[in-house]
C-alpha cells in the first residue's frame, strides 16, 4: 500500500505507512518519500542505514537519493563525495549512470566560489582534480593557477597524465 501511495505522489500518506512497516524496502521508500516532501535531513538519516551489505539496487538508490538531499541542503562536498563513491564503487546500472551525469552537472552548476569552497573541503583528490579540470577555461587564469597550486600541495596520489595535461594548459597565461 505504501509503495502504491509513493508511486501516486501521495508522499505524506506513504510516510505514514512506511513508518509503520519494518524492512529495508520500506526504509528505502520512507527515505525517498521524505526526500519528495523536502524533508532532506530526515531522508539522509533514513537512507544512511543502507550500506554495502544491503541489496545492490536499494543501496545504490539510497546513496543516490541521499546525494540529491545533500545537494538540496547545499552540502555540495558531501553530495559530490557520495556520487563519486557510487560511480566508482558500484556496478554499472541506470542509477550509477544517472549519478555520473548528476556528478558532472553539479560541478558545472557550482559558482567559481562554490567550486573553490568544495575544492578545499573534499578530501578525495579525484574530485578535486575534476573540479580543477572543469574550471580550466572557465575561470580567470590566476584562480585556475591557484587551484592547481593548492592541488599540488595537498594531493597524495593521482593520475599524473591528467595532472600533466592540466599543468600544460596552465603553463602559459597568454595562451590560457
C-alpha positions in Angstrom: 0.0 0.0 0.0 2.8 2.4 0.9 4.6 1.9 -2.4 1.4 2.5 -4.3 0.9 5.8 -2.4 4.5 6.7 -3.2 4.0 6.0 -6.9 0.9 8.1 -6.9 2.8 11.0 -5.4 0.9 10.9 -2.1 4.2 11.1 -0.1 2.7 12.3 3.2 0.4 9.2 3.4 3.2 7.0 2.1 5.5 8.2 5.0 2.7 7.3 7.5 2.6 3.8 6.1 6.3 3.2 5.7 7.0 4.4 9.3 4.8 1.5 10.5 6.3 -1.2 8.3 9.6 -2.8 9.0 12.1 -3.9 6.4 14.7 -2.5 4.0 12.4 -1.7 1.1 10.1 0.2 3.4 13.1 2.1 4.7 14.2 3.0 1.2 10.8 4.3 0.3 10.5 6.1 3.6 13.7 8.0 2.8 12.6 8.6 -0.8 9.2 9.9 0.4 10.9 12.2 2.9 13.1 13.5 0.0 10.0 14.1 -2.1 8.4 16.0 0.7 11.6 18.1 1.0 12.4 16.7 4.4 16.0 16.4 3.4 17.6 15.8 6.8 15.1 13.0 7.6 15.7 11.5 4.2 19.5 11.4 4.7 19.1 10.0 8.2 16.8 7.2 7.0 18.9 6.4 3.9 22.1 6.3 5.8 21.1 2.9 7.2 21.9 1.3 3.9 25.4 0.0 3.3 27.4 -2.2 1.0 25.7 -5.3 2.7 22.3 -4.1 1.5 20.8 -5.3 -1.7 22.7 -3.5 -4.5 19.8 -1.8 -6.1 18.5 -0.5 -2.8 22.0 0.6 -1.7 22.6 2.5 -5.0 19.1 4.1 -4.8 19.6 5.2 -1.2 23.1 6.6 -2.0 21.8 8.5 -5.0 18.8 9.9 -3.2 21.0 10.9 -0.2 23.4 12.7 -2.5 20.5 14.7 -4.0 19.3 15.6 -0.5 22.8 16.8 0.4 22.7 18.9 -2.8 19.4 20.4 -1.8 20.9 21.3 1.6 23.9 22.9 -0.2 26.2 20.3 1.2 27.9 20.2 -2.2 31.0 18.4 -0.9 29.0 15.6 0.6 26.8 15.3 -2.5 29.9 15.0 -4.8 31.6 12.6 -2.5 28.6 10.4 -2.3 28.1 10.4 -6.1 31.8 9.8 -6.7 31.7 6.8 -4.4 28.6 5.5 -6.1 30.1 5.9 -9.5 33.4 4.3 -8.7 32.5 1.6 -6.1 29.3 0.2 -7.6 28.5 -2.0 -10.6 27.2 -0.1 -13.6 23.4 0.4 -13.5 20.9 3.0 -14.6 21.4 4.6 -11.1 25.2 4.8 -11.5 24.8 6.3 -15.0 22.4 8.9 -13.5 24.9 9.5 -10.7 27.7 10.1 -13.2 25.6 12.7 -15.1 24.5 14.4 -11.9 28.1 14.5 -10.6 29.1 16.4 -13.7 26.0 18.6 -13.6 26.7 19.6 -10.0 30.3 20.6 -10.7 29.1 22.7 -13.7 26.3 24.2 -11.6 28.6 25.5 -8.9 29.7 29.1 -9.0 33.5 29.5 -9.0 33.4 30.4 -5.3 31.4 27.3 -4.5 33.8 25.2 -6.6 36.7 26.7 -4.6 35.0 26.0 -1.3 34.2 22.4 -2.3 37.7 22.0 -3.6 39.1 23.0 -0.2 36.6 20.8 1.8 36.7 17.5 0.0 39.5 15.0 0.7 39.2 12.9 -2.4 41.9 14.0 -4.9 39.9 12.8 -7.9 37.0 15.1 -7.0 39.4 17.9 -6.6 41.0 17.2 -9.9 37.6 17.0 -11.6 36.8 20.5 -10.2 40.2 21.8 -11.3 39.7 20.3 -14.8 36.2 21.8 -15.1 37.4 25.3 -14.1 40.1 25.4 -16.8 39.0 28.0 -19.4 36.0 29.0 -17.3 37.7 31.0 -14.5 40.4 33.6 -14.6 43.9 32.3 -15.1 45.0 33.4 -11.6 42.2 31.4 -10.0 42.9 28.3 -12.1 46.6 28.6 -11.2 45.8 28.9 -7.5 43.7 25.8 -7.7 46.5 23.9 -9.4 48.9 25.1 -6.7 46.6 24.0 -3.9 46.1 20.7 -5.5 49.8 20.1 -5.9 50.5 21.0 -2.3 48.0 18.5 -0.9 47.4 15.8 -3.5 48.5 12.4 -2.3 48.3 10.1 -5.3 46.6 11.0 -8.6 46.7 10.2 -12.3 49.9 12.0 -13.4 48.9 12.1 -17.1 45.7 14.1 -16.3 47.6 16.4 -14.0 50.4 16.9 -16.5 47.8 17.9 -19.1 46.3 20.5 -16.8 49.7 21.8 -15.9 50.4 22.2 -19.7 47.2 24.1 -20.1 48.2 26.5 -17.3 51.8 26.8 -18.2 51.3 29.9 -20.3 49.0 32.7 -19.1 48.9 34.2 -22.6 47.6 31.1 -24.3 45.2 30.4 -21.5 
